[in-house]
Amino acid sequence: MHELIKLAKDSILFFLNNSFNYNDKNLIVLESVKKKYSDNLGVFVTIKIYDELRGCIGYIETDNPLYKSVIECAQLAAFDDPRFEPLTREEFEKITLEISVLTKPQLVSFKTAEELKNKIVVGKHGLIIEKGNKRGLLLPQVATEYNWTSEEFLNHTCSKAGLSQNTWKEKTDFKIFTFEANVIEEND
């Protein structure tokens, strides 16, 4: 799976070397990589500099093969994450990448907030909450990094969607999905 890290880094460097122009020439992707990573899976690419978040973009689900999604998400995380300025050439030398390949999200059925809280396994599940046109997602490793309980994880996922932290406790019309992620880190 480390071919995906190399592919993500190559795609960011390609973009930097081609003056931020996608059309100068095509990024070369080995046929073996295309074949191995041809499944249509959700993926997130996270960029860090000295363990600090520098960009993170991904797709929950996609019709593209995984290798294409990794290329797109790496470039989007580096240059189009609205929380950050575009990555510079100087910063490129300092980045480390993390790629999370997602399983298909599963709708969680529950009757009470307590039952929902007990169905969330911190360190295993990522969360998606949907209410109306609002949606928030947090990867499984986020809860682990911050040592959150399942309740804190649900609170932060609601906040990420722009909802009240207590939305998951209310008897309102919302959906919670869980998913898992195979996480590939550059330093592994």
N, C-alpha and C positions, 0 to 999 in steps of 0.2 A: 504493500500500500504506500510505501515511501515514494513510488513513482509519482503519486498524486502531489506530494509536497514539491518535488522537482518541477512538475508541470505547472503548479501554481506560481512558483518563484520565476520560472521561465516566462510565464505569461505577463507577470508584472514587469520584468526586465525588458521584455519585448516592447511593451507599451512605452516604457521610459526611453528606450533606444530609438523608437520610431516617432519621436516628437508628439506623443499622445495621439497618434493617427492609426486607427485600426486597419486602414486600407493600404498601407505602403507595401506590405507583403504578408503572406500567411505565416503564422506560427507553425513550426514543424512539430507534429505529434507522431511519435512512432506508431506503426501499425499494431505492434504488440500491446501498446497502452490503449489504443482505441478498442481493440478486441477485448482486453481484460476488463475494461471499465465502460462497457457499453450499456449496462442496465440504467433504466430511468429511475434514479434515486434522488431524494432530497439531499442537499448538502449545504453546509455553511463553511466559509473560510474566515478564520480569525487571524488578524495580524497583531502582533505585540512588539513593542520595543522595550527592552529591559523589564519584561513581565507586566507592562502597562498596555491596556487596550489601545490599539492604533487604528482599528477598523474591523468590522465584521458584517458580512452580507451573505445571504444565502436564500435558498429556495426550500420550502417545505416539501413541495412536490413539483415535478417538472416532466415535460415530454422529451427533454434532451438527454442524451447519454451522459453518464457521470463525468467523463473526461471533459466534455464541453461545458458542463455546469461548473466544474472546478476552474476552468479558464476564465469564464465570465465572472464568477463570484470573487476570484482572486483580484481581478482588475477592478471590479466594483468596490470591493473592500478597500483597496489601495487608493482609489482615485475618486470614488463617488459616494462614500459613506458621509451622509449629511452632518454627522457629528464632528468631522475632522476636515482639515485642509487636505488637498491631494498630497500623496506621498512624494517626497523628493528623492533625487538620486542619492543624496547624502544619507537620508534615512534608510534607504534600501539596504545598505550595508549592515544595518543594525537590527533588521526585522527577524522575527521568528514566526513561523506559521503553524497553525493548528487547523486541521480539516476534520469536520464532523459529518460522517455519512449517516443519514437518517433512515430509520425504518418508517414504514407507513404509519401515520398517526391513527390512533385508536380512540374512538369516542368512549368516555368513561360514563357509565350509568351509576347513579347514586340517588338516594332518597333524602339524606341529610348532609349537612356540612361536615359533621363528624365522620360519617361514612366516606365522604370524598377525601378528607384529609388522610384517613387511614389507608386509602387505596394508592396514595402517592408514595413511591419508593425513592427517597433522596439518593442520588448517586446512580440510579438506574434510569429513571424517567426524566424526560424533558417535558415541558408543559406548553400547551397552547390554550388560550381562552378566547372565545368569540362571543361577542354580544353586539347585535345590530351590525353596524359597519366597522366596529372596532375589533382588533385582533392583536394579541400579544403573544410572544414566544420567548421562552428561555431554554437554553440548552441544558442537558443534564449536569454537565460539569460546573455550571454557574452556582448551583445550590451547594455543591461540594466545596468549591473554592471559598465560599463565604460561610461555610458551616451552618447553613440554614436548616431549620426544621421543615417538615412538609407544609406547615401552616405559613411560615415565612416565605417559602417558595411560592405558594399560591398567592400570597399578598403581593409579592414583587411581580409576578406574572400579570396580575390584574393591573398594577401600576404601569407596566410596560405597554399595556393596551390602552392606557389613558382612562382607566376605570378606577373607581374607588377600590382601595385595598380589600374592603369587606365584600366586594361583589360576589365572591364565591360562597359567602356565608348567607347571602340574601336569597330569598325565594323568588328570584327574577329569572327572566328568560336568557340563559347563557349556556354555552357548551364548553366543556373541558375535554381536551384530548391529551393523551400521553404518547410519547414515542421514545425510542432508544437511539443512541448514537454510537457508532464505532469511531472513536477519536484517534486521529493520527497526529502525533506531535513531531515537530522537526527534530527535536533533541533526543528522540527515542532511539 
